[in-house]
Amino acid sequence: MNGRVSPGLLLTVVAMSESLSTLADLVTRPDFVAGLVAGLVGLGVLFGATREQRDIRWWGGVFALAALVAINTVLERRLGVSSGLFVLGTGGWLVGPGSDRRARPLGWALIAGGAAIVGWRGGLADIDWLPWLAPVAIVIAGLALSAWSLRLPHNLLGPMIAISVFGIWVTVPETEHARVLLGVAVPMAFATLRPTHAQISTAGAFALAGMVVWVAAIGGDARPGSIIGAWASLGLVAILPLVQPNVSKLVKEHRWWVIGSHAVFVVIASRLIGLWESATTASIAVVLVSAAAYVWIRSYSRRHQPVAQDDPHGPR
């Protein structure tokens, strides 16, 4: 050893110390603590409910409600967001499985209306295109989350949403609301795992989509490109429902691959695309990266399909 310190090692140590300092600062912030407490209460409610009855589908609704209560308590009262999420949840309930088909047009109208309320009454008017685009993002995110309630294993949804929320927090310039959502996401990440096994419903899917999209938008208005990167941090949560066939088996049997791939996508969306100023450039990059991820996941899914065995009783 010549006694010299490698510049790369020095930069690594500095980066690690800054990261630890940022995390230490996070856990002392009242908004994060408020979200954490609300999330723990939500986890307790779900745990108690699932002990009494299996197949509890309150996860998305409880998640959105916990975040909403914490934000209204420690940051600001948002009547527009609160009413918009309620309308979104009601619409999601009306279009969910088992609902009356005659009520579904009303349900979709309520979903569109709730998304518009969040976009136009949620304080997003600082960027002229945002009240128009945020409702579209809410509906897309809601449809993606709804797919998890219908045909995808629910157990990975909690950890994946927590990774997505972490991506939002490290992307947007104004992090107050994102800290609350991250605080809620930490305990709620465990609610879809054993022993709670909470699941999401279509009502909870659209309510949670409205909350996540709004938090990313309200925190990113100082840098428009960060909003696109934050929305894209939904990552594989939004892409996996598009992948057919065999996506359910893929999520069940290759869970660590799914989690790792999702984390990589979130890093790209949050720490590369989300740092750009231009929303247009960021949107183009998100489309290209999402298309590449879709092709990659679909290819991986096909390679891991079970090989069909010849029927011994079939024709020779």
N, C-alpha and C positions, 0 to 999 in steps of 0.2 A: 504493500500500500504506500502511495506517495503522499498521503495526507491531504490530497485535493478532493473536493466534493464535486461529484458529477452535476452539471447543470440540470440534466433530466431528473436526477434524484431530488435536487433542490426544488424544482418546479412541482414534482409530485408531492413532496412534503407540504409545500405551501398550499397546493390545491386541496389536499386532505384536511389541513388545518382550517382553511376557509370553509370547507364543506361542514366540518364538525361545528365550527362557530355558527354557521347558518342554521344547522339543525338545533343547536343549543338555544339559539335565539327564538326559533320557531316554537319550541315547547314551552317557552315562558310567555308567549303572547296571549293576552286574554281572549282574543277571537278564536285562536286554535284551541285553547282550553275549553271555551264554551262549546265549540263543535265536538270536542272529545267527550265532554260530559253528556251532551245530547245524544251522541252516537252510542255511548255506553247504556244510556237509558233505553234507546231503541233496541240494542242487542238484548238487554234484559227482558224487554217486552216480547221479543220474538222467541227467546229461549223459553220463557214461561208458556207462551202460546203453543209452541211445538211440543212441549211435554204433555200438554192436554190433548192435542190433536195433530196428526201428521198432515202433510201437504198444506202448510200455511203459506199463502202467497202474498204476504204483506211486505216483503223486503223492500221493493222499490218505493212504495208509498211511505213506509216508515223512514227510509233514508231521506226522501225529499222533505218530509215533514220535520224531521230532526234538524236538517240544515236550515229550513225556513224559520223555525222557532229560534234557533241560535242567531241567525242573521238579524231577525227582527228584534232580538233582545239586546245584542251587544253592538250592532253597527247602525242600522237604520230600518225604519218601518217601510216596507214595500207593499202597499195595498195592491198595486197592479200585478206584481209577481205572485202574491198570495192568491188573488182571485184567478189569475191565469192558470196557475198550477191546479187549482180546484177544478176549473173547467176542463183542463186537459185530462185529469184523472177521471172525471165523469164521462168524457167522451171515450177514453180508453176502455172503461168498464162496459159501455154500450156496444163497442165493436169487438169485445172479447169473445172467446169460445163459450158457447152455451147461451149467448144473448139472443134475444128475439131479432130475427132478420129484419123485421120491419123497423126496428129502432136503430139499425146500423147507419143509415144515411144521416140521422140526427147525430149519432156518435161522431161520424167523420166531420160533420159541420161544427160540433163542439171542439174537436181537436184542432181544426183550422182556426176557430175563434179563440181558443185558449192560447194557441201559439202566437196569434196576432196581438192578444192582450199583453203577453210577456214582452213581445218585440216593441210594441208602441207605448206601453205604460210601465216599462221596466227601467227607464232612465238611460236608454241606449241611443238617444237622438244626437249625441255628440258627433257621430259619423253618419253622414246622410244615408248611406246604403244599408247600415246595420239594422234598423227596424224592419227593413224589407227582407233581408237575408236571414236574420235570426229565426223567424218563424219557419222558414224552409228547413234550416238546420235542426230545429226542434222536431219537426215531423219526421225527418230522415232518421235522427237518433232514436226517436220513439219507435219507429218501425223496426229498427235493428234490435233494440232491447226487447220488443214484443216477441221477436223470433226466438229469443232465449226462453220465453215462457211457454212456447209451443213445442219446439223440437230439439233444443240444445240442452245438454246437462247443465244444471244450474250451479253446481258446486264451485266452478271456477269463476263465476261472474263477480263475486265479491272481491277476490284478490285482483282481478283484471280491472275492475272499476277503480279500485284504490290506486293501482299503478297509473291509470289514466288521470285521476285527480291530482296525483303527484306531478304528472307531466304538465297539467294546467298551472299548478302552483309555480313551477320553475320557469314557465313561459311568460305569463302576463306581467306587465310592469307594476300594476297595482294589485297587491296580493291579499288584501284584507278579506274579501269574500272567499277567495281560494283557500285561505288558511282555515276558515270555518269549515268549508266543505271537506278539506283534508282531515281535519279533526274528526268529523263524522265518519269519514271513509275508513279510518283505521280500525275502530271496533266493528263496523259493519262489514268489513272484509271477512271477518270470521263467522258472520251470521249465516252464510250460505254453505259453510263447512260443517263437519261433525262437531258437536252433537246436535246443533240447531237445525241445519238443513232447511233454512228458510228459502223460499222461492219468490220469483217475481211474477206479477200478473200484468196484463195489458194496461190496466189502470195505473199501476205503479210504474210501468215502463214509460208511459208518456209524461207522467208527473216528474219522474227522475230526469228524463231527457230535458224537460223544460228547465229544471234547476241547473243541470250541468252546463247546458248551452248558455244560459243567462250568466252564470258565474264567470265563464270564460269571456263572454262579451263585455261585461261590466268592468272586468279587470284589464282588458286589453285595448281600451279606446285610445290610449296614448301612443300605441304602436299597432296600427291595423293588421300588419302581418302576423302579430302574435295571436290575434283572435283566430285566424285560420289554423295556425299551428296548434293552438289549444283545442279547437274543435277536432282536429285530426288526431289528437291524443286518445280519442276513443279507440283508434287502432283496430285491432282484431275483433273487438266487441262488435264493431259495425261491419267488418269484412267477412267474418266467419259465416254469418247467416246467408251470404251470397254463394258460398262454396258448396257445390253439390257434385257428385254424391259423396256419401260416407263421412260428412263432416261431424255428425254426432259421434260416430265411432272414433274419429280422430281426436276429438276433445276428451273422450273418455280414456283412451288407451295411450295417448301421447300428451298428457297434461303438462309435463315440464317443457316439452317442445313448444306447446301452445303459449305457455306463460313467457318463456324466453323470447319467442318470436314477437309476442305482443310488447314486451319491454323494449326490444330493439326498435320496433316501429315507433313507440312513444318517444324514445331518445331522439330519433331522427326528426319527428314532428316538433318536439319541444325545444331541442337544443340546436337544431339547424334551421328548419323551416320557420319556426316560431320567432327567430331572432331577426328576420327580415322586416324591413319597413313596409314594403309594398304588399298589399293584400292580393293584388292580381298575380304577381310573381309567386307568392306563397300558394295561391290556389292552384296554379298550374303545376307546381312541384308536388302538391298533395295528390292531385289526380294521377300524376306519373308514378309516384311512389306507391299509391294504393293499387294501381293496376299491376305493377310489378309484384306487390305482395300477394294480390289475388292469384296471379298466375303461379307464383311459387307455392302457395298453400294448396292450390288445386292439384298441382303436380305431385306434391308430397302426399296428399290425400289419396290420389290414384295409385301411387306406388305402394301404399300400405293397405289397399283393399285386399280382403281375403280372396285367395285363389279358389275359384269354383272347382269342386271335385266332380269327376265323371260319375254319373249315376250307374251303379252296378246293375240296376234292373232295367236300364234304358235299352234302346235298340242298338244292336251291334252294327 
